[in-house]
Amino acid sequence: MNTLRCGIALALLAVFAPAALEAQGTGTVTGSVIEQSTTRPLPGAQVVIGETGLGALTDSRGRYQVLNVPAGQHTVRVQIIGYGEASQTVTVVAGEAVTADFALEETAVSLDRIVVTAL
C-alpha cells in the first residue's frame, strides 16, 4: 500500500512539475499601439515576439497581451497595413510583465501592377 502511494505521488510529480517549472521561466509582454499623429488606438495590429512564434492582435482599444514569453531579451515587432513597422527590445523577467508601447506613423501602401485577361 505504501509503495502504491509512493508510485502515485511520483506519477503526479512527473506530470505537474514540468508545467510549474516552465511557468516560472516565462513572463508577459503587454502594451498598446496607437496612431502617432492622432493618438487613436489601432485595433488589429499584429504584435510578434522575436523568433518565439508568440504573438497577438491588438483589441479595439489598441491593447495587446502576450503570455508565456520565455525569460530573456526579445525584440517585439508591430505591423499593420497602412502604417510603418516598429520594433523595440524588451527584457522579460520570469513571473513578471513588461510593457512595450508603440506609436505608428501612417505610410502609403504601394501596389504592384495587376494584369487582367479575358477568356
C-alpha positions as CSV (number, residue, x, y, z in Angstrom):
1,M,0.0,0.0,0.0
2,N,2.8,2.4,0.9
3,T,4.6,1.5,-2.4
4,L,1.3,2.3,-4.3
5,R,1.1,5.8,-2.7
6,C,4.7,6.5,-3.5
7,G,4.2,5.5,-7.1
8,I,1.1,7.7,-7.4
9,A,3.0,10.6,-5.9
10,L,5.9,10.2,-8.3
11,A,3.5,10.0,-11.2
12,L,1.7,13.2,-10.2
13,L,5.1,14.9,-9.7
14,A,6.2,13.9,-13.2
15,V,3.0,15.3,-14.7
16,F,2.8,18.6,-12.8
17,A,6.4,19.6,-12.1
18,P,7.4,20.4,-15.7
19,A,4.4,22.7,-16.1
20,A,5.2,24.5,-12.9
21,L,8.9,24.9,-13.8
22,E,8.0,26.1,-17.3
23,A,5.6,28.7,-15.9
24,Q,8.4,30.0,-13.7
25,G,10.6,30.7,-16.7
26,T,8.1,32.8,-18.5
27,G,6.7,36.3,-18.3
28,T,4.2,38.5,-20.1
29,V,4.6,41.3,-22.6
30,T,1.7,43.9,-22.7
31,G,1.2,47.3,-24.2
32,S,-0.7,49.4,-26.6
33,V,-0.4,50.5,-30.3
34,I,-1.6,54.0,-31.3
35,E,-1.5,56.2,-34.4
36,Q,1.3,58.7,-33.9
37,S,-0.4,61.8,-35.3
38,T,-3.9,61.4,-33.7
39,T,-3.0,59.1,-30.7
40,R,-6.1,57.0,-31.5
41,P,-5.8,53.2,-30.8
42,L,-5.0,50.9,-33.7
43,P,-7.1,47.7,-33.4
44,G,-6.0,44.7,-35.4
45,A,-2.2,45.4,-35.3
46,Q,-0.1,42.3,-35.3
47,V,2.4,42.0,-32.4
48,V,5.1,39.4,-32.7
49,I,7.8,38.4,-30.1
50,G,11.1,37.7,-31.9
51,E,11.6,34.1,-33.1
52,T,9.4,32.7,-30.3
53,G,6.4,32.2,-32.6
54,L,4.3,34.0,-30.0
55,G,2.1,37.0,-30.8
56,A,-1.2,38.7,-30.6
57,L,-3.5,41.2,-32.3
58,T,-4.5,44.4,-30.6
59,D,-8.1,44.8,-29.4
60,S,-10.5,47.6,-30.1
61,R,-8.6,49.8,-27.6
62,G,-5.2,49.1,-29.2
63,R,-4.1,46.9,-26.3
64,Y,-2.3,43.6,-26.5
65,Q,-1.0,40.9,-24.2
66,V,1.3,38.0,-25.0
67,L,1.6,35.3,-22.3
68,N,4.2,32.7,-21.6
69,V,7.1,34.6,-23.2
70,P,10.4,32.9,-22.3
71,A,12.6,34.9,-19.9
72,G,15.3,36.9,-21.6
73,Q,15.8,39.6,-24.2
74,H,13.4,39.7,-27.1
75,T,12.5,42.0,-30.0
76,V,8.9,43.0,-30.1
77,R,7.7,43.9,-33.6
78,V,4.4,45.6,-34.6
79,Q,2.8,45.9,-38.0
80,I,-0.5,46.8,-39.6
81,I,-1.4,47.6,-43.2
82,G,-1.2,51.3,-43.9
83,Y,1.4,52.1,-41.2
84,G,5.1,51.7,-40.8
85,E,6.5,48.8,-38.9
86,A,8.1,49.4,-35.5
87,S,10.1,47.3,-33.1
88,Q,11.8,47.6,-29.7
89,T,13.9,45.3,-27.5
90,V,12.5,44.2,-24.1
91,T,13.8,42.1,-21.3
92,V,11.3,39.6,-20.0
93,V,11.7,38.5,-16.3
94,A,10.2,35.3,-15.2
95,G,6.9,35.7,-13.4
96,E,6.7,39.5,-14.3
97,A,5.1,41.7,-17.0
98,V,7.0,44.1,-19.2
99,T,5.3,46.9,-21.2
100,A,6.1,47.8,-24.8
101,D,4.0,50.7,-26.2
102,F,4.1,51.7,-29.9
103,A,3.1,54.8,-31.9
104,L,2.9,54.0,-35.6
105,E,3.2,56.5,-38.4
106,E,0.8,56.3,-41.3
107,T,2.5,55.3,-44.6
108,A,1.4,54.9,-48.2
109,V,0.9,51.4,-49.4
110,S,2.4,50.6,-52.8
111,L,0.6,48.2,-55.1
112,D,2.1,46.1,-57.8
113,R,0.7,46.1,-61.3
114,I,-2.2,43.8,-62.0
115,V,-2.8,42.2,-65.4
116,V,-6.3,41.2,-66.3
117,T,-7.0,38.9,-69.2
118,A,-10.4,37.8,-70.6
119,L,-11.2,34.3,-71.8
